[in-house]
Amino acid sequence: MKRATALLAVLALILPAMAQDKKLIALKENSNIVRSDVVRSLEKSCPNLSVTPDAAQADYKLEAVDDVKGNEDTYRFKLFDKTGTAIYATTTNLLKNSVKDVCSAITAWANCATPFTVIYRDQLGNIQQGLDLDSEKEVVQLLAKKYPGLCYVSPTKVPPLVFMIVISTDTYNGTRTVTTQHDDPVTDTTPGSPTYGQQTGTVHSSTTSDVPVQFDHAVFTLTVTTYQDNGTKEGLWQAKHTLQNEGLCGAIYSICLNNRHPVVSLIGKAADWIHAGGLNDPLQGFAK
């Protein structure tokens, strides 16, 4: 009896703690998907998430929109944190896939110690804030798998860490091997032959040669930058580390075999540097 009483006491302590670990999520008013469908899918894919009708109490808010065109459904989900800041977006053709993407994002965000965003600047000075949906999805999956302490956030507000990506152009100079197929005439060289000196047929052959190749390609330069609010409108920006990736890939029959997503690969390199302690290493710096 004492053992049973002790077990009940332990459960009484554990169960409230388990309940507190569950995060609350509310659907935004402009969501047009049947609430019960979203709730059922969320409960299946996100065991540590509970749907609440009280948006004020929710840790996250979800905009769940079914953009129907003809007979095709496109599920556009956007996730917001408690302050109303958009932190993730995904678009798929299946409700369950959009929900799984949101669950992965919430898991990554819950374990996040270092949030960052991405800002592009091209050689003309044009600014683009944030990743496109496809790149964002790949980056979220990469971080959740390899760097759970890092998380990407949409640039609605400035996080303490920004990956500034500058897009420039370079010229590739190299060679490629060209194979030429041709048929060569065969001449009868037999003295006394009635067809001597005449073409009696052809022989197929091929030759290879290296020809020069020149074309422009993009170069992506990422600077890991920290931001501090110093009371001014601009704030204080400090470059910490710079990495670079060329927009080239090895290809066979015009099919890209590697470096297909140079921006995602570059963000992975920056995450490697941060994960290895680069931000807090006093022996590393950046020369302007």
NORGIQUI-V159110 format. One record per residue. N is the residue number from 0. RES is the residue in one letter. PSI is psi in degrees with one decimal (999 if undefined). D_CENTER is the distance of its C-alpha to the mean C-alpha in Angstrom with 2 decimals. Layout:
N_RES_PSI_D_CENTER ; N_RES_PSI_D_CENTER
This chain:
0_M_-41.7_56.15 ; 1_K_-38.5_55.04 ; 2_R_-42.0_52.15 ; 3_A_-39.7_51.07 ; 4_T_-41.0_51.41 ; 5_A_-39.9_49.30 ; 6_L_-41.8_46.56 ; 7_L_-36.5_46.58 ; 8_A_-40.5_46.33 ; 9_V_-44.2_43.28 ; 10_L_-37.7_41.60 ; 11_A_-29.1_42.53 ; 12_L_-36.0_40.58 ; 13_I_-44.7_37.53 ; 14_L_-43.9_37.04 ; 15_P_-36.4_36.73 ; 16_A_-39.0_34.20 ; 17_M_-39.3_32.13 ; 18_A_-36.3_32.46 ; 19_Q_-26.2_31.31 ; 20_D_-22.2_28.10 ; 21_K_131.1_27.10 ; 22_K_150.6_24.99 ; 23_L_139.0_26.16 ; 24_I_140.1_24.24 ; 25_A_146.4_25.95 ; 26_L_135.9_25.35 ; 27_K_157.3_25.56 ; 28_E_-29.2_28.57 ; 29_N_6.9_26.83 ; 30_S_137.5_25.35 ; 31_N_8.0_27.19 ; 32_I_142.9_26.44 ; 33_V_124.9_29.40 ; 34_R_-43.8_29.13 ; 35_S_-34.1_30.50 ; 36_D_-42.4_27.86 ; 37_V_-44.2_25.01 ; 38_V_-46.0_27.00 ; 39_R_-43.1_27.75 ; 40_S_-38.6_24.18 ; 41_L_-43.0_23.00 ; 42_E_-30.1_25.94 ; 43_K_-40.6_25.15 ; 44_S_-23.5_21.46 ; 45_C_81.8_21.70 ; 46_P_-21.0_25.00 ; 47_N_23.0_24.62 ; 48_L_135.7_24.24 ; 49_S_139.5_27.20 ; 50_V_131.2_27.47 ; 51_T_145.1_29.97 ; 52_P_-10.8_31.77 ; 53_D_98.5_32.16 ; 54_A_-29.2_29.29 ; 55_A_-27.3_30.94 ; 56_Q_-9.3_30.63 ; 57_A_143.4_27.06 ; 58_D_-29.1_24.34 ; 59_Y_154.4_21.74 ; 60_K_140.4_22.24 ; 61_L_125.6_20.61 ; 62_E_108.9_20.90 ; 63_A_106.7_21.18 ; 64_V_131.2_22.06 ; 65_D_106.8_23.11 ; 66_D_94.6_23.11 ; 67_V_126.4_25.78 ; 68_K_107.4_26.53 ; 69_G_-125.1_29.45 ; 70_N_10.5_29.03 ; 71_E_130.5_25.24 ; 72_D_136.5_23.42 ; 73_T_115.1_20.01 ; 74_Y_112.3_18.90 ; 75_R_111.2_17.11 ; 76_F_136.4_16.49 ; 77_K_130.2_15.94 ; 78_L_135.6_16.41 ; 79_F_146.8_18.58 ; 80_D_-172.8_19.96 ; 81_K_-27.1_23.71 ; 82_T_-4.8_24.12 ; 83_G_7.9_22.63 ; 84_T_128.2_19.47 ; 85_A_125.6_16.46 ; 86_I_-10.7_13.77 ; 87_Y_148.5_11.54 ; 88_A_147.4_11.74 ; 89_T_151.6_11.39 ; 90_T_123.2_13.55 ; 91_T_174.7_15.15 ; 92_N_0.9_18.65 ; 93_L_136.3_19.78 ; 94_L_-45.0_20.58 ; 95_K_-32.6_20.03 ; 96_N_-39.9_16.44 ; 97_S_-40.3_15.62 ; 98_V_-42.7_17.62 ; 99_K_-40.4_15.93 ; 100_D_-42.9_12.47 ; 101_V_-41.6_14.41 ; 102_C_-42.2_16.21 ; 103_S_-40.4_13.26 ; 104_A_-41.4_12.13 ; 105_I_-40.4_15.82 ; 106_T_-44.6_16.27 ; 107_A_-41.3_13.59 ; 108_W_-36.7_15.17 ; 109_A_-31.6_18.62 ; 110_N_6.9_18.11 ; 111_C_127.3_16.56 ; 112_A_-25.2_18.82 ; 113_T_94.5_16.79 ; 114_P_147.0_14.77 ; 115_F_161.8_13.07 ; 116_T_177.4_11.82 ; 117_V_134.9_10.91 ; 118_I_129.0_13.69 ; 119_Y_147.2_14.23 ; 120_R_122.2_17.81 ; 121_D_179.3_19.18 ; 122_Q_-11.2_22.53 ; 123_L_-3.4_24.45 ; 124_G_4.7_23.33 ; 125_N_138.7_21.34 ; 126_I_133.9_18.83 ; 127_Q_122.4_15.67 ; 128_Q_133.7_14.29 ; 129_G_163.2_10.85 ; 130_L_153.8_7.58 ; 131_D_165.2_8.30 ; 132_L_-41.8_7.99 ; 133_D_-45.2_6.33 ; 134_S_-39.0_3.30 ; 135_E_-43.0_4.04 ; 136_K_-42.8_4.98 ; 137_E_-40.1_3.16 ; 138_V_-43.6_2.92 ; 139_V_-43.4_6.10 ; 140_Q_-40.8_7.31 ; 141_L_-46.1_7.19 ; 142_L_-41.6_8.94 ; 143_A_-32.9_11.18 ; 144_K_-42.1_12.26 ; 145_K_-29.6_12.97 ; 146_Y_70.9_13.15 ; 147_P_-17.1_14.46 ; 148_G_-13.0_16.09 ; 149_L_146.0_13.08 ; 150_C_140.2_11.26 ; 151_Y_137.3_9.31 ; 152_V_147.8_11.83 ; 153_S_147.6_12.49 ; 154_P_41.6_14.96 ; 155_T_-39.1_17.98 ; 156_K_157.3_19.68 ; 157_V_116.4_19.33 ; 158_P_173.1_18.19 ; 159_P_-8.0_19.90 ; 160_L_129.5_17.01 ; 161_V_133.1_15.29 ; 162_F_104.9_13.16 ; 163_M_115.4_15.14 ; 164_I_119.8_13.89 ; 165_V_127.0_16.94 ; 166_I_119.9_16.92 ; 167_S_-179.4_20.21 ; 168_T_139.0_21.98 ; 169_D_164.4_23.79 ; 170_T_126.1_26.18 ; 171_Y_128.4_26.02 ; 172_N_120.0_29.54 ; 173_G_-159.6_30.22 ; 174_T_158.2_32.03 ; 175_R_150.0_31.57 ; 176_T_126.9_34.12 ; 177_V_130.4_35.94 ; 178_T_126.8_38.30 ; 179_T_126.6_41.25 ; 180_Q_135.3_43.31 ; 181_H_157.7_46.96 ; 182_D_124.1_50.38 ; 183_D_139.4_53.23 ; 184_P_147.5_56.88 ; 185_V_123.4_59.29 ; 186_T_137.6_62.85 ; 187_D_119.6_65.95 ; 188_T_18.6_67.49 ; 189_T_116.2_70.34 ; 190_P_139.6_73.75 ; 191_G_-9.9_76.14 ; 192_S_138.9_73.42 ; 193_P_-19.7_73.96 ; 194_T_18.4_70.33 ; 195_Y_131.9_70.46 ; 196_G_-1.7_68.23 ; 197_Q_157.2_66.50 ; 198_Q_126.0_62.91 ; 199_T_-1.2_62.91 ; 200_G_-168.0_59.23 ; 201_T_157.4_55.66 ; 202_V_133.1_53.32 ; 203_H_135.2_49.53 ; 204_S_169.1_47.60 ; 205_S_149.8_44.33 ; 206_T_148.0_43.49 ; 207_T_147.3_40.29 ; 208_S_154.4_39.61 ; 209_D_126.9_36.92 ; 210_V_145.7_36.22 ; 211_P_145.0_34.46 ; 212_V_135.2_31.00 ; 213_Q_127.7_29.64 ; 214_F_156.6_26.64 ; 215_D_148.2_24.36 ; 216_H_160.4_20.66 ; 217_A_146.7_17.95 ; 218_V_127.2_17.55 ; 219_F_120.4_14.75 ; 220_T_119.0_16.28 ; 221_L_127.0_14.55 ; 222_T_119.8_17.10 ; 223_V_117.3_16.68 ; 224_T_134.8_18.97 ; 225_T_149.7_20.77 ; 226_Y_134.5_22.40 ; 227_Q_135.3_25.76 ; 228_D_109.9_27.82 ; 229_N_17.4_31.15 ; 230_G_-5.4_32.82 ; 231_T_166.9_32.18 ; 232_K_-36.0_30.12 ; 233_E_-28.8_27.93 ; 234_G_-177.7_27.53 ; 235_L_117.3_27.26 ; 236_W_138.2_24.33 ; 237_Q_120.7_24.42 ; 238_A_134.6_22.43 ; 239_K_-36.0_21.93 ; 240_H_147.0_20.22 ; 241_T_137.0_18.93 ; 242_L_162.0_16.88 ; 243_Q_146.9_16.59 ; 244_N_132.1_14.99 ; 245_E_147.2_16.71 ; 246_G_50.4_15.42 ; 247_L_152.2_17.64 ; 248_C_147.5_17.42 ; 249_G_135.8_20.27 ; 250_A_149.4_21.39 ; 251_I_125.4_24.17 ; 252_Y_41.6_25.71 ; 253_S_11.7_23.01 ; 254_I_119.5_20.30 ; 255_C_125.8_17.49 ; 256_L_-25.8_17.56 ; 257_N_164.1_15.22 ; 258_N_36.8_12.76 ; 259_R_-25.8_11.60 ; 260_H_80.6_8.26 ; 261_P_-31.4_9.88 ; 262_V_-44.8_7.73 ; 263_V_-41.9_4.93 ; 264_S_-39.6_8.40 ; 265_L_-41.3_10.00 ; 266_I_-36.8_8.16 ; 267_G_-39.0_9.05 ; 268_K_-40.9_12.48 ; 269_A_-40.2_12.88 ; 270_A_-37.8_12.19 ; 271_D_-45.9_14.76 ; 272_W_-44.3_17.15 ; 273_I_-43.4_17.03 ; 274_H_-30.1_17.36 ; 275_A_1.9_20.33 ; 276_G_16.9_22.00 ; 277_G_-37.1_21.54 ; 278_L_-32.1_21.66 ; 279_N_12.4_24.98 ; 280_D_112.7_26.52 ; 281_P_-14.6_29.61 ; 282_L_-4.5_30.03 ; 283_Q_146.6_26.86 ; 284_G_-170.7_26.73 ; 285_F_126.4_25.85 ; 286_A_120.9_28.57 ; 287_K_999_28.44
